[in-house]
Amino acid sequence: MNTDMSMVLPAIAPRLMATVTEPEPVVAIRMLAAACLDQSSALRLRRPEVKQLFARFVAALMRERTDALEAIACSVEKQINALSSRPFTPRQVRRILGITNQERLFWTRDGRLQQTGTILNNQRGQKFRVPVYCAERIGWLSQNPDMIEAWRDEDARILTHEDLSDAALSS
């Protein structure tokens, strides 16, 4: 199983600037956005944000502000790279993978879901730490739901085995 999550997106800013000379620049920009989404499962999970970033470039292109295009292209590239590596919170992990909080906690404890760190959350004046998970790993798991099912099957076998052992001990 290949779980190498290191994915480097190619330079986006030069490719965005190249779309300006295309006969149909908006189509070329959409194709570039689609290529970015195809390359990174983490970006696919953040599709609306990615589309919004590319829309900024299209809007500047439509306003014919060519002096600002290069700066916007660089900004889009930086933000796309940041989005592709920004970790997911537990709530996002549960939603993306369709798992329960108990599954997330159990799989985190036994190492199947690995935390990449924590973030500091400030809610109603109280600060607390929230664990975060690798965007590429969660993206990979979302593309491979059979792995989640295998984990559930393994957990069910373990629980069944423990139940049988407990029943034998109490007899």
Sine and cosine of phi, psi and omega as CSV:
sin_phi,cos_phi,sin_psi,cos_psi,sin_omega,cos_omega
0.00,0.00,0.82,-0.58,0.02,-1.00
-1.00,-0.04,0.93,-0.37,0.02,-1.00
-0.88,-0.48,0.40,0.92,0.03,-1.00
-0.93,0.37,0.90,-0.43,-0.10,-1.00
-1.00,-0.09,0.02,1.00,-0.05,-1.00
-0.97,0.23,0.94,-0.33,-0.03,-1.00
-0.76,-0.65,0.88,-0.48,0.01,-1.00
-0.96,-0.28,0.85,-0.53,0.03,-1.00
-0.97,0.24,0.63,-0.78,0.05,-1.00
-0.92,0.40,0.32,-0.95,-0.02,-1.00
-0.84,0.54,0.84,-0.54,-0.07,-1.00
-1.00,-0.01,-0.62,0.79,-0.08,-1.00
-0.84,0.54,-0.75,0.66,0.01,-1.00
-0.89,0.45,-0.57,0.82,0.01,-1.00
-0.94,0.35,-0.59,0.81,0.07,-1.00
-0.90,0.44,-0.69,0.72,-0.01,-1.00
-0.90,0.44,-0.53,0.85,0.02,-1.00
-0.93,0.37,-0.44,0.90,-0.02,-1.00
-0.93,0.37,-0.37,0.93,-0.04,-1.00
-0.87,0.49,-0.56,0.83,-0.04,-1.00
-1.00,0.04,-0.07,1.00,0.01,-1.00
-0.93,0.36,0.49,-0.87,0.06,-1.00
-0.89,0.46,-0.56,0.83,0.04,-1.00
-0.84,-0.54,0.98,0.18,-0.11,-0.99
-0.88,0.48,-0.59,0.81,-0.03,-1.00
-0.91,0.42,-0.64,0.77,0.04,-1.00
-0.90,0.44,-0.67,0.74,0.01,-1.00
-0.90,0.44,-0.62,0.79,0.03,-1.00
-0.92,0.39,-0.66,0.75,0.04,-1.00
-0.89,0.46,-0.62,0.78,0.03,-1.00
-0.91,0.40,-0.62,0.79,0.04,-1.00
-0.91,0.40,-0.67,0.75,0.05,-1.00
-0.88,0.47,-0.68,0.73,0.02,-1.00
-0.89,0.46,-0.62,0.78,0.02,-1.00
-0.90,0.44,-0.65,0.76,0.04,-1.00
-0.89,0.45,-0.67,0.74,0.00,-1.00
-0.91,0.41,-0.59,0.81,0.02,-1.00
-0.93,0.38,-0.52,0.86,-0.08,-1.00
-0.99,0.16,-0.39,0.92,-0.11,-0.99
-0.72,-0.70,0.88,-0.47,0.04,-1.00
-0.91,0.41,-0.52,0.86,0.04,-1.00
-0.90,0.43,-0.63,0.77,0.04,-1.00
-0.94,0.35,-0.60,0.80,0.03,-1.00
-0.86,0.50,-0.59,0.81,0.01,-1.00
-0.95,0.32,-0.27,0.96,0.03,-1.00
-0.89,-0.45,0.58,0.81,-0.06,-1.00
-0.76,0.65,-0.74,0.67,-0.03,-1.00
-0.86,0.51,-0.64,0.77,0.00,-1.00
-0.92,0.39,-0.63,0.78,0.01,-1.00
-0.90,0.43,-0.72,0.70,0.01,-1.00
-0.88,0.48,-0.61,0.79,0.02,-1.00
-0.90,0.44,-0.64,0.77,0.02,-1.00
-0.90,0.44,-0.70,0.71,0.02,-1.00
-0.93,0.36,-0.51,0.86,0.04,-1.00
-0.89,0.45,-0.54,0.84,0.07,-1.00
-0.86,0.51,-0.68,0.74,-0.01,-1.00
-0.93,0.38,-0.67,0.75,0.03,-1.00
-0.88,0.47,-0.68,0.74,0.00,-1.00
-0.88,0.47,-0.68,0.74,0.03,-1.00
-0.91,0.41,-0.62,0.79,0.02,-1.00
-0.91,0.42,-0.64,0.77,-0.01,-1.00
-0.93,0.35,-0.50,0.86,0.04,-1.00
-0.98,0.18,-0.08,1.00,0.01,-1.00
0.85,0.52,0.63,0.77,0.06,-1.00
-0.99,-0.11,0.95,0.31,-0.08,-1.00
-0.91,0.42,-0.39,0.92,0.01,-1.00
-0.93,0.37,-0.47,0.89,-0.03,-1.00
-1.00,-0.10,-0.16,0.99,-0.10,-1.00
-0.87,0.50,-0.68,0.73,-0.05,-1.00
-0.90,0.43,-0.67,0.74,0.03,-1.00
-0.90,0.43,-0.66,0.75,0.01,-1.00
-0.92,0.39,-0.65,0.76,0.02,-1.00
-0.87,0.49,-0.68,0.73,0.03,-1.00
-0.91,0.42,-0.65,0.76,0.02,-1.00
-0.90,0.43,-0.68,0.73,0.03,-1.00
-0.87,0.49,-0.71,0.71,-0.01,-1.00
-0.87,0.49,-0.72,0.70,0.00,-1.00
-0.88,0.48,-0.68,0.73,-0.04,-1.00
-0.95,0.33,-0.58,0.81,0.05,-1.00
-0.90,0.43,-0.71,0.70,0.03,-1.00
-0.89,0.46,-0.63,0.78,0.04,-1.00
-0.91,0.41,-0.66,0.75,0.03,-1.00
-0.89,0.45,-0.63,0.77,-0.08,-1.00
-0.93,0.37,-0.38,0.93,-0.03,-1.00
-0.93,-0.37,-0.05,1.00,-0.01,-1.00
-0.92,0.38,0.81,-0.59,-0.06,-1.00
-0.94,0.33,0.29,-0.96,0.01,-1.00
-0.99,-0.16,0.57,-0.82,0.06,-1.00
-0.99,0.13,0.24,-0.97,0.03,-1.00
-0.83,0.56,-0.65,0.76,0.01,-1.00
-0.88,0.47,-0.69,0.73,0.03,-1.00
-0.91,0.42,-0.64,0.77,0.01,-1.00
-0.88,0.48,-0.71,0.70,0.01,-1.00
-0.87,0.48,-0.69,0.72,-0.02,-1.00
-0.92,0.40,-0.73,0.68,-0.06,-1.00
-0.91,0.42,-0.71,0.71,-0.08,-1.00
-1.00,0.00,-0.19,0.98,-0.01,-1.00
0.91,0.41,0.68,0.74,-0.02,-1.00
-0.90,-0.44,0.26,-0.97,0.05,-1.00
-1.00,0.05,0.24,-0.97,0.04,-1.00
-0.91,0.41,-0.58,0.81,0.03,-1.00
-0.89,0.46,-0.67,0.74,0.04,-1.00
-0.89,0.46,-0.70,0.71,0.01,-1.00
-0.86,0.50,-0.72,0.69,0.00,-1.00
-0.90,0.44,-0.71,0.71,-0.01,-1.00
-0.89,0.45,-0.73,0.69,-0.04,-1.00
-0.94,0.34,-0.47,0.89,0.09,-1.00
-0.94,0.34,-0.70,0.71,0.00,-1.00
-0.88,0.48,-0.64,0.77,-0.05,-1.00
-1.00,-0.01,0.05,1.00,0.14,-0.99
1.00,-0.06,-0.03,1.00,0.01,-1.00
-0.95,0.31,-0.60,0.80,0.13,-0.99
-0.95,-0.30,0.90,-0.43,-0.08,-1.00
-0.98,-0.19,0.76,-0.65,0.08,-1.00
-0.97,0.25,0.59,-0.81,0.06,-1.00
-0.98,-0.20,-0.06,1.00,-0.01,-1.00
0.45,-0.90,-0.36,-0.93,0.04,-1.00
-0.66,-0.76,0.37,-0.93,0.12,-0.99
-0.85,-0.52,0.43,-0.90,0.02,-1.00
-1.00,-0.06,0.85,-0.53,-0.01,-1.00
-0.93,-0.36,0.68,-0.73,0.00,-1.00
-0.89,-0.46,0.95,-0.32,-0.03,-1.00
-0.81,-0.59,0.87,-0.50,0.00,-1.00
0.81,0.59,0.65,0.76,0.06,-1.00
0.99,0.15,-0.08,1.00,0.03,-1.00
-0.97,-0.25,0.75,-0.66,0.01,-1.00
-0.99,-0.17,0.69,-0.72,0.07,-1.00
-0.50,-0.87,0.38,-0.92,-0.04,-1.00
-1.00,-0.04,0.66,-0.75,0.02,-1.00
-0.86,-0.51,0.78,-0.63,0.04,-1.00
-0.94,0.35,0.49,-0.87,0.06,-1.00
-0.78,-0.63,0.39,-0.92,-0.11,-0.99
-0.82,-0.57,0.53,-0.85,-0.04,-1.00
-0.84,0.54,0.81,-0.58,-0.04,-1.00
-0.88,0.47,-0.69,0.72,-0.03,-1.00
-0.93,0.38,-0.62,0.78,0.01,-1.00
-0.91,0.41,-0.70,0.72,0.02,-1.00
-0.91,0.40,-0.63,0.77,0.07,-1.00
-0.87,0.49,-0.67,0.74,0.01,-1.00
-0.90,0.44,-0.69,0.72,0.02,-1.00
-0.90,0.44,-0.59,0.81,0.02,-1.00
-0.92,0.39,-0.48,0.88,0.04,-1.00
-0.99,0.10,-0.19,0.98,-0.03,-1.00
-0.79,-0.62,0.93,0.38,-0.05,-1.00
-0.90,0.44,-0.30,0.95,0.05,-1.00
-0.89,0.46,-0.47,0.88,0.04,-1.00
-0.92,0.40,-0.67,0.74,0.03,-1.00
-0.89,0.46,-0.69,0.72,0.02,-1.00
-0.89,0.45,-0.63,0.78,0.04,-1.00
-0.89,0.45,-0.64,0.77,0.04,-1.00
-0.89,0.45,-0.67,0.74,0.01,-1.00
-0.91,0.42,-0.67,0.74,0.03,-1.00
-0.88,0.47,-0.68,0.73,0.02,-1.00
-0.88,0.48,-0.70,0.72,0.02,-1.00
-0.89,0.45,-0.65,0.76,0.01,-1.00
-0.90,0.43,-0.65,0.76,0.04,-1.00
-0.89,0.45,-0.67,0.74,0.01,-1.00
-0.89,0.45,-0.71,0.70,0.00,-1.00
-0.90,0.44,-0.65,0.76,0.01,-1.00
-0.90,0.44,-0.68,0.73,0.02,-1.00
-0.89,0.46,-0.66,0.75,0.02,-1.00
-0.92,0.40,-0.63,0.77,0.02,-1.00
-0.90,0.44,-0.67,0.75,0.02,-1.00
-0.91,0.41,-0.64,0.77,0.02,-1.00
-0.91,0.42,-0.67,0.74,0.03,-1.00
-0.90,0.44,-0.64,0.77,0.00,-1.00
-0.92,0.40,-0.63,0.77,0.01,-1.00
-0.92,0.39,-0.60,0.80,0.01,-1.00
-0.94,0.35,-0.56,0.83,-0.06,-1.00
-0.99,0.12,-0.16,0.99,0.02,-1.00
-0.98,0.21,0.00,0.00,0.00,0.00
